[in-house]
């Protein structure tokens, strides 16, 4: 796992071979962050949430680029331990790691975020409910952005908060944002 840019640029961390998580590829991650630069101003220290954090690749990239705080949620004990080791090695104080089920977390969370990223297992049964949960629980700040990584068979273009879709090889990202209310 490589950190692409920011204060931790160039740092590498070896992901154990027996991990179930598949880290977002460097190619997809680099392109994702190029697109995110049009949506987020990392110099304003946004607050981010990384759901299904897996290897922590997105969490660490967000911290490296200047997020004021990142909340990282991962249920798997081995993955959680790895993320903790990476965060500790980087001495990144502005990261909150939670070992929790994402759906339970979303139902109880009372914090709002500038950016939410979710990279669930592509075969997750209720993957398609994630955008609804984020918006029903009002987890995004005004002008906040939610990005869902998913497989090629999922299509979110009909979702009322859908903004755009990007594909990089087999990695797909759907972008969501609360729609501006129009005056009558």
Buried (B, 14 or more C-beta within 10 A) or exposed (E): BBBBEBEBEEBEBEBEEEBEBBBBBEEBBBBBBEBBEEBBEBEEEBBBBBBBBBBBBBBBBBBBBBBBBBBBBBBBEEBBBBBBEBBEEBEBEBBEBBBBEBBEBBEEBEEBBBBBBBBBBBEBEEBBEBBBBBBEBEBBBEEBBBBBBBEEEBEBEEBEBBBEBBEBEEBBBBBBBBEEEEEE
